[in-house]
Amino acid sequence: MNREFNSLLYALRADMAQPDFWWQGLVLILCLALAWGLDRVYRRRTQAPQGGVKRMLFPVTALVLVFVSRALLRGWHPVNLLSIALSLLASLAVIRAVFYALRMSFSSTTWLAGFERIFATLVWSVVAMHIVGLLDPLISVMEDVSFTVGKQHLNLWLLVQGLVTVVVSLLVAFWLGGLAESRLARASELDGNLRLVFSRLLKSLLVLVAVLISLPLVGIDLTTLSVFGGALGVGLGFGLQKVASNYVSGFIILLDRSIRIGNVIAVGADRGEVTRITTRYTVLRSLSGVEAIVPNEVLMGSVVQNESLTDRRVRVALPVQVAYDTDLEKAMALLVAATQGQPRVLADPAPMALVTAFADSGINLEIGFWIADPEAGSGGLKSEINLAIWRCFKAEGISIPFPQREVRLLNSVPTSSPSA
């Protein structure tokens, strides 16, 4: 194959001195322009072009046009330039198809979709340099750039090989991790947190194995990286201590299942429903829509109030004060009746009214009731029950006292009447 390309290159160099070469160049430019125009027209007329068609239309159309042009011009003059262009366009079409298939395989990996064009361009550039005969001289130049790390003699070409091998190994590892994640997602007998932990542990293990296998394949001794590993360990111990602590805490939270997605928790001043648990932080969404990002280290080192860990039922208490001359049995019955018409209030345990204290201005009562949906909040429910209590008390003539103060003047000097 290399001999055929070399002969094409030599023939192309010979053609460059002939006027026929410029006719080939003109035909090639016309074919590329026509393919580009068809691609633009398709994109404008199709609101949402399909991914595969969008990537393959230009190289395939240009490939067909160049192939037909070469067949028509072959009987008139040499077509070495068009033959090389056919090889370049065919490699471009194949590389785009391969990377599109890879992106479809890694549908959950968003970063690959963003870098798909960059990766495809780099691979095609290498293939193009190989086709035109520039790859071997470039490799020789990169091999001349050498240096020593410890006892290992390295050069730039060896590092590039190692980087490519690592990238390919990581793609394979991510693909295997995606397959394992899809299998775990279908395992309904496992808890959601356990599926998440196993998936992330498996991906981390596959990435580590990919790096450990790929580097020795290109001749890089892993013992030479011990210095960098030690420096990385020192950095983790000092500069990245908090980050490492959050990751360890995240795995512990996911494993012990003390906090799950959907739980309503309160930690410090933050309270809300757990919507996401990562290895670094946990997201709490409050009723106001504000999402609090709580580091996992805070959850491990603080007291967390979980309102739905083992039982989703939560007791809500409303304080009410009545005057001292109030019929308490009647007032407590009215408090219970005010809660019974609410659909969110549970019948079991039943609402209960209590006498809590004899205060300065009146008697403090409390109506306690249970709800089974703490994630919906209790502000609106409290307002409705308070309004129902106020209506019942007003209809029955029960007054809610307000603070009163009696002021007495002691040792006051009586005023004497003026003498006549």
PyMOL commands that set and color helices and strands:
alter all, ss='L'
color gray80, all
select helices_A, chain A and resi 2-15+19-45+51-73+80-105+110-132+135-144+156-185+192-217+222-237+241-256+296-301+328-340+374-376+379-396
alter helices_A, ss='H'
color red, helices_A
select strands_A, chain A and resi 146-149+152-155+264-267+270-277+281-285+291-295+305-306+314-322+352-358+363-371
alter strands_A, ss='S'
color yellow, strands_A
deselect
rebuild
show_as cartoon
